[in-house]
Amino acid sequence: GIEISEQDIPVNEDYINQVLELGDIELLLKSKWFNAITIETEDLGLIAAVEQLSFVNQVKSMSKYKKDKKEEEVPLGDQKDFNSDEYGPSYDQLEELNGEALHQYNYLGNGKLIYVCDGGFTNMNNVDAFDHLYASNKIVGTHDFVDGDDDVYHGSTHGTIVMGTMGGVIPGLLKGTAPEASYFLARTEDVGSEFLIEEDNWVSAAEMADSLGADIITTSLSYTLFDSTNQNHSYEDLDGQTTRIAIGAGIAAQKGMLIVVSAGNYYNQPWHYIGSPADAFGILAVGGITSDSSHSSFSSAGPSADGRVKPDVSARGTAAVTANSGNNGISLVNGTSFSAPIISGISSCLWQAFPTATSV
């Protein structure tokens, strides 16, 4: 029931070709929502030529684009030897959101597609907790928007751990909030650097999610400050209509998808507030709580710069239970990175239970 609009029309290929014909320019990304492209060139003189093209409205620097990456391991809690029922210690983070009622009625996310944007899914395809997803073709696709290929199993274990909270299953230890949902894995974040181009990566991923008919985009990423300080966002920018990624997330929500975003882990830092795109309109910004439902000490505060209440909802962020990315056990992890996918998984189960519902 979403109307086709001008935003659904691809960028004019003739315009793209005219840009590329100017010289040594590499096309990195296209965005139909912004009617824009992202390019890379070492010849700065060509930028002036691009600006002179009649159809070009604005040129904005994304700064250096790093293709050299370094692996980053996410600090994990000690592996625990739990001996419990089917869910084991993961039951609490489901039950505190009443998710067990959905699971009892066999609403496990089946038929819903969750599009996961993260910094990498290192070793996920070798962890037993996800065997059932691969065996039943629930991992429907992958794409690396950083490198421009389909290999997402590198870069960081962060996405693997995020996936464990939703799709991981280890009998007696872990059952994610949406163990039967389908997933698309997208690498949009280069953990070795922080530049604005990662927001462009995310927008391209969101456009792909729309084209694939994704129901939910879950994003455990947050942008505030960058390696190039002239790209930094200010708190005043977090009004839902200033940063590229917040505008893109708002458009994605208008396309009928549920956009779930981690609020950020800045509460004890000078920044203090949420990051972007948690400020976007029409999305769910998710904060973190502890086992007694109190505020996780690191979970970012609201409001958005224009005064809207943030976060919108909260889920387990302190000692969240997930699959260990290096072996076949579980780990306890801290961060709103895990609150957001817990909510995303339960949202898919709720949507399965009420299939005629919309995302807003």
C-alpha positions, -999 to +999 in steps of 0.1 A: +000+000+000+030+023-003+027+047-032+055+047-059+072+082-058+100+101-075+123+086-049+118+051-064+132+063-098+169+053-102+196+079-107+198+090-144+224+067-160+233+094-185+241+118-157+263+092-140+281+085-173+288+122-178+304+123-143+325+092-150+336+105-184+353+135-168+384+115-159+397+091-132+366+087-112+353+055-095+316+051-089+311+037-053+274+040-045+241+052-060+212+066-040+178+070-057+163+084-025+188+113-026+192+113-064+229+111-057+260+091-063+292+086-042+324+087-061+361+084-054+389+102-072+425+112-065+423+141-089+408+169-069+407+190-100+379+168-113+356+179-084+354+214-098+344+199-132+317+178-115+303+209-098+300+227-132+278+200-147+243+215-152+225+187-134+247+187-103+231+206-074+257+200-047+290+182-041+299+172-005+332+157+007+330+123+025+368+127+032+392+098+028+377+064+019+398+037+036+398+003+018+425-010+042+407-026+071+417-041+104+398-068+123+382-057+155+372-081+182+343-070+204+351-075+241+330-104+254+320-116+288+331-149+302+316-180+286+291-195+310+282-231+315+245-229+319+223-260+323+187-250+319+156-254+296+154-248+259+162-211+263+186-213+292+197-179+304+184-161+273+149-166+285+149-136+308+156-111+280+127-126+261+103-128+290+108-093+303+093-081+270+065-107+270+081-123+240+075-158+255+038-154+248+045-150+211+069-179+211+044-201+229+020-195+200+047-204+176+053-168+164+090-171+159+095-146+130+087-170+102+079-152+070+095-120+080+127-106+065+151-087+088+178-067+071+209-064+094+233-035+089+266-039+108+304-038+106+309-075+097+299-110+105+332-127+111+329-165+116+291-165+117+290-191+090+311-214+112+292-210+145+268-239+153+242-215+167+234-204+132+234-238+115+196-239+114+194-206+095+218-218+068+203-252+066+168-238+060+180-210+036+170-183+062+202-163+053+187-150+020+217-129+009+247-109+018+264-077+006+294-057+016+288-020+009+323-011+021+342-033-004+315-037-030+312-074-030+291-101-012+317-113+014+305-101+048+323-127+069+351-104+079+357-070+094+342-075+128+325-101+150+300-074+161+274-084+135+278-121+145+271-113+181+241-091+171+227-119+151+230-143+181+204-123+200+178-127+172+186-159+153+210-179+175+199-213+188+219-234+213+196-260+230+195-253+267+216-221+264+202-197+238+171-192+217+170-158+200+140-136+198+133-145+161+149-179+154+128-186+124+129-152+106+148-147+074+179-125+074+199-104+049+234-095+062+248-061+051+282-048+060+280-010+059+305+000+086+343+000+083+353-006+119+389+005+110+378+041+105+349+066+109+340+087+079+307+101+066+308+076+037+295+050+061+262+069+062+261+067+024+268+029+027+238+026+051+215+046+028+224+023-001+217-007+021+184+006+031+174+011-005+184-025-012+163-036+017+133-017+003+138-034-031+140-068-015+108-063+004+124-063+039+101-059+068+126-047+093+160-030+092+180-034+124+210-011+129+234-014+158+254+016+145+255+052+157+272+082+142+284+114+161+321+122+157+344+113+128+381+109+121+379+141+101+366+166+126+351+188+099+326+160+093+315+158+130+278+160+139+268+183+167+240+175+191+220+203+173+222+182+141+202+154+157+168+168+147+159+140+123+163+161+092+200+171+091+223+140+090+222+119+058+216+087+077+187+101+097+170+115+065+175+081+049+162+062+078+131+084+078+126+077+041+130+040+048+103+042+074+080+059+049+085+029+026+067+006+051+097-009+068+102-009+106+136+007+113+151-003+146+182+016+158+204+014+188+203+046+208+241+046+214+265+040+242+274+076+250+257+083+284+289+083+304+308+102+277+309+139+270+285+134+241+259+119+265+230+119+240+218+095+213+236+093+180+223+093+145+201+077+131+184+073+164+170+108+159+152+099+127+115+103+123+093+072+122+118+048+137+123+029+169+153+041+189+162+014+215+179+020+248+195-005+272+183-019+305+197-042+331+182-075+345+161-055+370+148-031+342+169-002+354+188+020+330+221+005+316+248+029+327+261+035+292+229+038+273+225+071+256+200+097+267+174+117+249+158+139+239+165+145+202+177+180+194+141+190+185+127+177+218+113+143+210+115+116+236+143+092+230+149+063+232+114+051+223+117+016+239+143-004+258+155-040+260+183-059+277+216-041+271+235-051+302+246-088+303+226-096+272+229-133+262+241-142+227+261-167+207+299-166+212+315-157+179+345-179+185+331-212+197+298-229+203+289-215+237+273-183+248+286-149+259+272-121+281+277-087+263+269-051+271+256-024+247+226-010+231+239-028+200+222-059+215+190-041+228+181-031+192+182-066+177+164-081+206+135-056+199+138-063+161+134-100+166+104-097+189+089-071+165+091-097+137+072-122+158+045-097+167+042-087+130+039-124+121+010-127+147-007-096+132+001-098+094-022-070+084-005-045+107+018-018+093+051-005+107+035+027+119 
